[in-house]
Amino acid sequence: MAEYEEALNLLRQIERNQQRGLELQAEQVAMVRDQMARTEARVQESIALQKVAVAKQSKALNVLMPIIVVALAYVGYLMFRHG
């Protein structure tokens, strides 16, 4: 009978350990999901910031390119006029 009790106690201990393992896995899954959600939020924020930066760059180019072209044309005009 003592062997039966010992085997039963070992089985109960194994069951408790398995239950703890499952609980730890559930906690880890929840933690990974939380991290993935935060990462997704950061990625979306980064994409939004990049879109803003590209829009500002495009505006700057739309303003600066005509100025640069006019300035180069003026420099060319001055060089050929006095050359």
A tleap script that builds the chain and sets N, CA, C and O, in Angstrom:
source leaprc.protein.ff14SB
mol = sequence {
  NMET ALA GLU TYR GLU GLU ALA LEU ASN LEU
  LEU ARG GLN ILE GLU ARG ASN GLN GLN ARG
  GLY LEU GLU LEU GLN ALA GLU GLN VAL ALA
  MET VAL ARG ASP GLN MET ALA ARG THR GLU
  ALA ARG VAL GLN GLU SER ILE ALA LEU GLN
  LYS VAL ALA VAL ALA LYS GLN SER LYS ALA
  LEU ASN VAL LEU MET PRO ILE ILE VAL VAL
  ALA LEU ALA TYR VAL GLY TYR LEU MET PHE
  ARG HIE CGLY
}
set mol.1.N position { 0.812 -1.190 0.000 }
set mol.1.CA position { 0.000 0.000 0.000 }
set mol.1.C position { 0.861 1.263 0.000 }
set mol.1.O position { 0.479 2.271 -0.594 }
set mol.2.N position { 2.010 1.216 0.655 }
set mol.2.CA position { 2.886 2.381 0.721 }
set mol.2.C position { 3.404 2.735 -0.670 }
set mol.2.O position { 3.543 3.912 -1.002 }
set mol.3.N position { 3.688 1.721 -1.481 }
set mol.3.CA position { 4.153 1.964 -2.846 }
set mol.3.C position { 3.056 2.641 -3.668 }
set mol.3.O position { 3.327 3.529 -4.476 }
set mol.4.N position { 1.832 2.211 -3.450 }
set mol.4.CA position { 0.688 2.809 -4.148 }
set mol.4.C position { 0.549 4.279 -3.775 }
set mol.4.O position { 0.338 5.123 -4.646 }
set mol.5.N position { 0.665 4.590 -2.485 }
set mol.5.CA position { 0.569 5.980 -2.011 }
set mol.5.C position { 1.717 6.817 -2.570 }
set mol.5.O position { 1.529 7.966 -2.969 }
set mol.6.N position { 2.907 6.222 -2.591 }
set mol.6.CA position { 4.072 6.944 -3.113 }
set mol.6.C position { 3.897 7.230 -4.610 }
set mol.6.O position { 4.197 8.330 -5.073 }
set mol.7.N position { 3.416 6.250 -5.351 }
set mol.7.CA position { 3.175 6.441 -6.778 }
set mol.7.C position { 2.093 7.490 -6.999 }
set mol.7.O position { 2.207 8.327 -7.895 }
set mol.8.N position { 1.049 7.444 -6.188 }
set mol.8.CA position { -0.022 8.425 -6.297 }
set mol.8.C position { 0.486 9.826 -5.991 }
set mol.8.O position { 0.118 10.780 -6.676 }
set mol.9.N position { 1.324 9.959 -4.974 }
set mol.9.CA position { 1.912 11.261 -4.637 }
set mol.9.C position { 2.799 11.776 -5.774 }
set mol.9.O position { 2.780 12.965 -6.092 }
set mol.10.N position { 3.573 10.876 -6.382 }
set mol.10.CA position { 4.422 11.279 -7.502 }
set mol.10.C position { 3.575 11.743 -8.684 }
set mol.10.O position { 3.897 12.739 -9.331 }
set mol.11.N position { 2.501 11.025 -8.960 }
set mol.11.CA position { 1.616 11.427 -10.048 }
set mol.11.C position { 0.977 12.784 -9.773 }
set mol.11.O position { 0.840 13.605 -10.680 }
set mol.12.N position { 0.592 13.017 -8.535 }
set mol.12.CA position { 0.010 14.318 -8.168 }
set mol.12.C position { 1.038 15.435 -8.327 }
set mol.12.O position { 0.720 16.527 -8.798 }
set mol.13.N position { 2.275 15.141 -7.925 }
set mol.13.CA position { 3.336 16.139 -8.066 }
set mol.13.C position { 3.600 16.427 -9.547 }
set mol.13.O position { 3.794 17.579 -9.935 }
set mol.14.N position { 3.605 15.385 -10.361 }
set mol.14.CA position { 3.785 15.576 -11.805 }
set mol.14.C position { 2.656 16.426 -12.364 }
set mol.14.O position { 2.886 17.320 -13.177 }
set mol.15.N position { 1.437 16.144 -11.926 }
set mol.15.CA position { 0.285 16.917 -12.396 }
set mol.15.C position { 0.403 18.386 -11.994 }
set mol.15.O position { 0.110 19.274 -12.794 }
set mol.16.N position { 0.832 18.645 -10.753 }
set mol.16.CA position { 1.016 20.039 -10.299 }
set mol.16.C position { 2.091 20.741 -11.131 }
set mol.16.O position { 1.932 21.894 -11.531 }
set mol.17.N position { 3.179 20.026 -11.380 }
set mol.17.CA position { 4.256 20.615 -12.180 }
set mol.17.C position { 3.790 20.907 -13.606 }
set mol.17.O position { 4.140 21.940 -14.177 }
set mol.18.N position { 3.009 20.006 -14.171 }
set mol.18.CA position { 2.477 20.248 -15.508 }
set mol.18.C position { 1.523 21.439 -15.503 }
set mol.18.O position { 1.520 22.245 -16.434 }
set mol.19.N position { 0.727 21.544 -14.466 }
set mol.19.CA position { -0.198 22.674 -14.361 }
set mol.19.C position { 0.572 23.986 -14.261 }
set mol.19.O position { 0.196 24.976 -14.888 }
set mol.20.N position { 1.648 23.998 -13.475 }
set mol.20.CA position { 2.491 25.197 -13.372 }
set mol.20.C position { 3.106 25.533 -14.728 }
set mol.20.O position { 3.174 26.696 -15.125 }
set mol.21.N position { 3.552 24.492 -15.429 }
set mol.21.CA position { 4.124 24.719 -16.753 }
set mol.21.C position { 3.112 25.331 -17.708 }
set mol.21.O position { 3.441 26.241 -18.470 }
set mol.22.N position { 1.886 24.837 -17.670 }
set mol.22.CA position { 0.838 25.400 -18.524 }
set mol.22.C position { 0.526 26.842 -18.149 }
set mol.22.O position { 0.297 27.680 -19.021 }
set mol.23.N position { 0.517 27.128 -16.855 }
set mol.23.CA position { 0.270 28.504 -16.414 }
set mol.23.C position { 1.384 29.432 -16.888 }
set mol.23.O position { 1.121 30.548 -17.333 }
set mol.24.N position { 2.626 28.966 -16.790 }
set mol.24.CA position { 3.756 29.779 -17.263 }
set mol.24.C position { 3.669 30.006 -18.765 }
set mol.24.O position { 3.941 31.105 -19.249 }
set mol.25.N position { 3.293 28.976 -19.496 }
set mol.25.CA position { 3.145 29.133 -20.941 }
set mol.25.C position { 2.052 30.141 -21.270 }
set mol.25.O position { 2.206 30.956 -22.179 }
set mol.26.N position { 0.956 30.085 -20.534 }
set mol.26.CA position { -0.132 31.039 -20.774 }
set mol.26.C position { 0.340 32.463 -20.492 }
set mol.26.O position { 0.009 33.386 -21.237 }
set mol.27.N position { 1.114 32.646 -19.419 }
set mol.27.CA position { 1.649 33.973 -19.099 }
set mol.27.C position { 2.586 34.450 -20.207 }
set mol.27.O position { 2.545 35.614 -20.605 }
set mol.28.N position { 3.421 33.550 -20.698 }
set mol.28.CA position { 4.364 33.922 -21.751 }
set mol.28.C position { 3.639 34.276 -23.045 }
set mol.28.O position { 4.026 35.216 -23.740 }
set mol.29.N position { 2.599 33.531 -23.365 }
set mol.29.CA position { 1.816 33.841 -24.562 }
set mol.29.C position { 1.176 35.216 -24.427 }
set mol.29.O position { 1.171 36.001 -25.375 }
set mol.30.N position { 0.633 35.506 -23.241 }
set mol.30.CA position { 0.023 36.819 -23.016 }
set mol.30.C position { 1.068 37.924 -23.140 }
set mol.30.O position { 0.798 38.982 -23.708 }
set mol.31.N position { 2.258 37.673 -22.608 }
set mol.31.CA position { 3.324 38.669 -22.678 }
set mol.31.C position { 3.753 38.899 -24.129 }
set mol.31.O position { 3.964 40.039 -24.542 }
set mol.32.N position { 3.880 37.828 -24.891 }
set mol.32.CA position { 4.273 37.954 -26.295 }
set mol.32.C position { 3.208 38.711 -27.078 }
set mol.32.O position { 3.534 39.551 -27.916 }
set mol.33.N position { 1.943 38.421 -26.812 }
set mol.33.CA position { 0.867 39.140 -27.498 }
set mol.33.C position { 0.906 40.628 -27.168 }
set mol.33.O position { 0.703 41.471 -28.042 }
set mol.34.N position { 1.166 40.940 -25.911 }
set mol.34.CA position { 1.263 42.344 -25.506 }
set mol.34.C position { 2.431 43.025 -26.212 }
set mol.34.O position { 2.301 44.149 -26.697 }
set mol.35.N position { 3.564 42.344 -26.269 }
set mol.35.CA position { 4.729 42.908 -26.951 }
set mol.35.C position { 4.458 43.093 -28.439 }
set mol.35.O position { 4.873 44.089 -29.032 }
set mol.36.N position { 3.770 42.145 -29.030 }
set mol.36.CA position { 3.438 42.268 -30.454 }
set mol.36.C position { 2.506 43.451 -30.697 }
set mol.36.O position { 2.645 44.161 -31.692 }
set mol.37.N position { 1.562 43.660 -29.793 }
set mol.37.CA position { 0.647 44.797 -29.942 }
set mol.37.C position { 1.411 46.112 -29.834 }
set mol.37.O position { 1.173 47.040 -30.606 }
set mol.38.N position { 2.331 46.187 -28.871 }
set mol.38.CA position { 3.128 47.410 -28.731 }
set mol.38.C position { 4.021 47.626 -29.946 }
set mol.38.O position { 4.177 48.753 -30.417 }
set mol.39.N position { 4.602 46.550 -30.447 }
set mol.39.CA position { 5.449 46.656 -31.629 }
set mol.39.C position { 4.637 47.127 -32.826 }
set mol.39.O position { 5.086 47.981 -33.590 }
set mol.40.N position { 3.451 46.575 -32.989 }
set mol.40.CA position { 2.582 46.987 -34.099 }
set mol.40.C position { 2.238 48.468 -33.984 }
set mol.40.O position { 2.219 49.183 -34.986 }
set mol.41.N position { 1.965 48.930 -32.762 }
set mol.41.CA position { 1.655 50.352 -32.563 }
set mol.41.C position { 2.856 51.218 -32.933 }
set mol.41.O position { 2.703 52.267 -33.558 }
set mol.42.N position { 4.045 50.776 -32.546 }
set mol.42.CA position { 5.253 51.541 -32.885 }
set mol.42.C position { 5.494 51.560 -34.387 }
set mol.42.O position { 5.894 52.583 -34.944 }
set mol.43.N position { 5.254 50.444 -35.032 }
set mol.43.CA position { 5.430 50.385 -36.485 }
set mol.43.C position { 4.453 51.341 -37.166 }
set mol.43.O position { 4.833 52.068 -38.084 }
set mol.44.N position { 3.205 51.341 -36.722 }
set mol.44.CA position { 2.211 52.238 -37.316 }
set mol.44.C position { 2.594 53.699 -37.090 }
set mol.44.O position { 2.436 54.534 -37.981 }
set mol.45.N position { 3.098 54.000 -35.890 }
set mol.45.CA position { 3.544 55.370 -35.599 }
set mol.45.C position { 4.720 55.751 -36.498 }
set mol.45.O position { 4.784 56.869 -37.010 }
set mol.46.N position { 5.640 54.821 -36.684 }
set mol.46.CA position { 6.794 55.074 -37.542 }
set mol.46.C position { 6.369 55.318 -38.984 }
set mol.46.O position { 6.889 56.212 -39.652 }
set mol.47.N position { 5.426 54.522 -39.453 }
set mol.47.CA position { 4.931 54.707 -40.822 }
set mol.47.C position { 4.279 56.075 -40.972 }
set mol.47.O position { 4.481 56.759 -41.975 }
set mol.48.N position { 3.500 56.468 -39.978 }
set mol.48.CA position { 2.844 57.781 -40.032 }
set mol.48.C position { 3.880 58.901 -40.056 }
set mol.48.O position { 3.741 59.860 -40.815 }
set mol.49.N position { 4.915 58.781 -39.229 }
set mol.49.CA position { 5.970 59.800 -39.206 }
set mol.49.C position { 6.714 59.848 -40.541 }
set mol.49.O position { 7.063 60.928 -41.019 }
set mol.50.N position { 6.954 58.697 -41.135 }
set mol.50.CA position { 7.631 58.667 -42.428 }
set mol.50.C position { 6.777 59.326 -43.507 }
set mol.50.O position { 7.302 60.022 -44.376 }
set mol.51.N position { 5.483 59.111 -43.455 }
set mol.51.CA position { 4.596 59.753 -44.430 }
set mol.51.C position { 4.634 61.267 -44.281 }
set mol.51.O position { 4.643 61.994 -45.274 }
set mol.52.N position { 4.656 61.740 -43.038 }
set mol.52.CA position { 4.743 63.184 -42.795 }
set mol.52.C position { 6.072 63.719 -43.324 }
set mol.52.O position { 6.113 64.771 -43.961 }
set mol.53.N position { 7.150 62.995 -43.061 }
set mol.53.CA position { 8.469 63.440 -43.514 }
set mol.53.C position { 8.540 63.484 -45.039 }
set mol.53.O position { 9.087 64.428 -45.608 }
set mol.54.N position { 7.998 62.480 -45.692 }
set mol.54.CA position { 8.011 62.458 -47.158 }
set mol.54.C position { 7.174 63.606 -47.715 }
set mol.54.O position { 7.555 64.227 -48.708 }
set mol.55.N position { 6.049 63.888 -47.088 }
set mol.55.CA position { 5.205 65.000 -47.550 }
set mol.55.C position { 5.938 66.331 -47.399 }
set mol.55.O position { 5.878 67.180 -48.289 }
set mol.56.N position { 6.631 66.514 -46.272 }
set mol.56.CA position { 7.385 67.753 -46.066 }
set mol.56.C position { 8.534 67.860 -47.064 }
set mol.56.O position { 8.812 68.940 -47.587 }
set mol.57.N position { 9.192 66.747 -47.323 }
set mol.57.CA position { 10.289 66.750 -48.289 }
set mol.57.C position { 9.765 67.104 -49.677 }
set mol.57.O position { 10.398 67.864 -50.410 }
set mol.58.N position { 8.639 66.566 -50.027 }
set mol.58.CA position { 8.043 66.859 -51.331 }
set mol.58.C position { 7.692 68.338 -51.450 }
set mol.58.O position { 7.932 68.956 -52.488 }
set mol.59.N position { 7.126 68.903 -50.391 }
set mol.59.CA position { 6.807 70.338 -50.401 }
set mol.59.C position { 8.075 71.170 -50.548 }
set mol.59.O position { 8.111 72.138 -51.308 }
set mol.60.N position { 9.114 70.781 -49.811 }
set mol.60.CA position { 10.372 71.527 -49.878 }
set mol.60.C position { 10.959 71.467 -51.285 }
set mol.60.O position { 11.445 72.472 -51.804 }
set mol.61.N position { 10.912 70.289 -51.898 }
set mol.61.CA position { 11.428 70.176 -53.264 }
set mol.61.C position { 10.599 70.996 -54.242 }
set mol.61.O position { 11.147 71.603 -55.162 }
set mol.62.N position { 9.299 71.020 -54.054 }
set mol.62.CA position { 8.437 71.807 -54.943 }
set mol.62.C position { 8.733 73.297 -54.839 }
set mol.62.O position { 8.543 74.036 -55.805 }
set mol.63.N position { 9.191 73.737 -53.688 }
set mol.63.CA position { 9.529 75.150 -53.506 }
set mol.63.C position { 10.961 75.420 -53.959 }
set mol.63.O position { 11.224 76.416 -54.634 }
set mol.64.N position { 11.884 74.539 -53.591 }
set mol.64.CA position { 13.300 74.796 -53.850 }
set mol.64.C position { 13.724 74.560 -55.298 }
set mol.64.O position { 14.573 75.288 -55.813 }
set mol.65.N position { 13.159 73.575 -55.952 }
set mol.65.CA position { 13.596 73.272 -57.319 }
set mol.65.C position { 13.404 74.450 -58.271 }
set mol.65.O position { 14.332 74.768 -59.016 }
set mol.66.N position { 12.265 75.103 -58.285 }
set mol.66.CA position { 12.144 76.270 -59.172 }
set mol.66.C position { 13.135 77.375 -58.816 }
set mol.66.O position { 13.668 78.041 -59.703 }
set mol.67.N position { 13.382 77.568 -57.533 }
set mol.67.CA position { 14.342 78.595 -57.110 }
set mol.67.C position { 15.735 78.243 -57.609 }
set mol.67.O position { 16.455 79.111 -58.104 }
set mol.68.N position { 16.121 76.975 -57.484 }
set mol.68.CA position { 17.444 76.540 -57.942 }
set mol.68.C position { 17.563 76.681 -59.459 }
set mol.68.O position { 18.586 77.142 -59.965 }
set mol.69.N position { 16.526 76.288 -60.175 }
set mol.69.CA position { 16.548 76.403 -61.641 }
set mol.69.C position { 16.672 77.864 -62.057 }
set mol.69.O position { 17.458 78.188 -62.948 }
set mol.70.N position { 15.913 78.740 -61.430 }
set mol.70.CA position { 15.983 80.169 -61.753 }
set mol.70.C position { 17.366 80.716 -61.409 }
set mol.70.O position { 17.934 81.491 -62.178 }
set mol.71.N position { 17.911 80.317 -60.260 }
set mol.71.CA position { 19.238 80.800 -59.866 }
set mol.71.C position { 20.301 80.327 -60.857 }
set mol.71.O position { 21.171 81.106 -61.244 }
set mol.72.N position { 20.242 79.072 -61.269 }
set mol.72.CA position { 21.211 78.568 -62.250 }
set mol.72.C position { 21.058 79.277 -63.596 }
set mol.72.O position { 22.044 79.608 -64.255 }
set mol.73.N position { 19.827 79.497 -63.984 }
set mol.73.CA position { 19.597 80.219 -65.242 }
set mol.73.C position { 20.160 81.632 -65.152 }
set mol.73.O position { 20.748 82.123 -66.116 }
set mol.74.N position { 19.989 82.284 -64.020 }
set mol.74.CA position { 20.506 83.645 -63.836 }
set mol.74.C position { 22.028 83.647 -63.867 }
set mol.74.O position { 22.639 84.518 -64.487 }
set mol.75.N position { 22.646 82.666 -63.195 }
set mol.75.CA position { 24.109 82.570 -63.216 }
set mol.75.C position { 24.590 82.340 -64.645 }
set mol.75.O position { 25.564 82.955 -65.080 }
set mol.76.N position { 23.918 81.465 -65.369 }
set mol.76.CA position { 24.278 81.233 -66.776 }
set mol.76.C position { 24.125 82.496 -67.604 }
set mol.76.O position { 24.976 82.801 -68.439 }
set mol.77.N position { 23.058 83.222 -67.378 }
set mol.77.CA position { 22.826 84.492 -68.085 }
set mol.77.C position { 23.947 85.474 -67.801 }
set mol.77.O position { 24.473 86.108 -68.716 }
set mol.78.N position { 24.319 85.602 -66.512 }
set mol.78.CA position { 25.394 86.529 -66.144 }
set mol.78.C position { 26.723 86.117 -66.764 }
set mol.78.O position { 27.499 86.973 -67.188 }
set mol.79.N position { 26.992 84.826 -66.821 }
set mol.79.CA position { 28.262 84.353 -67.389 }
set mol.79.C position { 28.329 84.647 -68.889 }
set mol.79.O position { 29.359 85.102 -69.385 }
set mol.80.N position { 27.253 84.393 -69.600 }
set mol.80.CA position { 27.274 84.618 -71.050 }
set mol.80.C position { 27.164 86.096 -71.404 }
set mol.80.O position { 27.677 86.519 -72.439 }
set mol.81.N position { 26.516 86.872 -70.578 }
set mol.81.CA position { 26.354 88.303 -70.841 }
set mol.81.C position { 27.680 89.031 -70.691 }
set mol.81.O position { 27.999 89.926 -71.475 }
set mol.82.N position { 28.456 88.641 -69.673 }
set mol.82.CA position { 29.726 89.321 -69.421 }
set mol.82.C position { 30.906 88.552 -70.010 }
set mol.82.O position { 32.051 88.983 -69.877 }
set mol.83.N position { 30.646 87.449 -70.642 }
set mol.83.CA position { 31.721 86.605 -71.170 }
set mol.83.C position { 32.135 86.988 -72.503 }
set mol.83.O position { 33.032 86.366 -73.073 }
savepdb mol mol.pdb
quit
